[in-house]
Amino acid sequence: MNMTVLIAQNIITDFDKNFDSHRFIRGLLKKYPSVYAKLLLKYNDVGRANAEIANFLRNHAVEIGITELPEQSLSVDLFLVNTLNASWQKK
């Protein structure tokens, strides 16, 4: 299974109005681990896999029902390191 707008919408259903890409990736891992695994196999690199997820959100924001906020968020990534990432808001 590949990332789709419906998958993205399902992931953010229970999120607060504002969330960041790290939160989305954790939601993807929880609800659709095979989608994330396929990205890791495709790129063999966590950073590139995560970048593709963020780009998917940007490219499909209108269909998903989200808006990218101008300021980035500082939050813990999958490796428990605080890094900057995109911030989003549900419409």
C-alpha positions in Angstrom: 0.0 0.0 0.0 1.3 3.5 -0.9 0.5 6.7 0.8 -2.9 8.1 -0.3 -5.0 11.1 0.6 -7.4 8.8 2.4 -4.6 7.3 4.5 -3.4 10.8 5.4 -6.9 11.9 6.3 -7.4 8.8 8.5 -4.1 9.5 10.3 -4.9 13.1 11.2 -8.5 12.3 12.3 -7.6 12.2 16.0 -4.9 14.9 15.9 -5.3 18.3 17.5 -6.0 21.2 15.1 -2.3 22.0 14.9 0.3 19.2 14.4 3.8 18.7 12.9 5.3 16.3 10.4 6.9 14.3 13.3 3.5 13.7 14.7 2.2 12.7 11.3 5.0 10.2 10.8 4.4 8.7 14.3 0.7 8.3 13.3 1.7 6.7 10.0 3.9 4.2 11.8 1.1 3.4 14.2 -1.8 3.0 11.7 0.1 2.0 8.5 3.5 0.6 9.3 3.8 -1.2 6.0 3.5 2.2 4.1 6.4 3.6 6.1 8.4 0.3 5.7 8.0 0.6 1.9 9.4 4.1 1.9 12.4 3.0 4.0 13.0 0.1 1.5 12.7 2.5 -1.4 15.2 5.0 -0.1 17.2 3.0 2.5 17.4 6.3 4.4 15.1 7.6 7.1 15.6 11.3 6.3 14.7 10.8 2.6 11.6 8.7 3.5 10.5 11.4 6.0 11.1 14.1 3.3 8.9 12.2 0.9 6.1 12.1 3.5 6.4 15.9 4.1 6.4 16.5 0.4 3.3 14.4 0.0 1.6 16.5 2.7 2.6 19.7 0.9 1.5 18.4 -2.6 -1.8 17.1 -1.3 -2.6 19.6 1.4 -5.9 20.8 -0.2 -7.2 17.3 -0.7 -6.2 16.2 2.8 -7.7 19.3 4.4 -4.6 20.8 5.9 -2.6 24.0 5.6 1.2 24.3 6.1 1.9 27.0 8.7 4.7 29.5 8.0 6.7 28.7 11.2 8.4 25.4 11.7 8.0 23.3 14.8 10.7 22.0 17.1 9.8 18.5 18.2 11.3 15.0 18.8 11.9 12.9 15.8 11.9 9.1 15.6 15.4 9.1 17.1 14.4 11.2 20.1 16.3 14.2 18.7 14.7 17.7 18.7 14.7 18.9 15.1 12.8 21.5 13.1 10.0 20.2 10.9 6.9 21.5 9.1 3.8 22.6 11.1 0.3 21.9 9.8 -3.2 23.0 10.7 -6.4 21.1 9.9 -9.0 23.1 8.1 
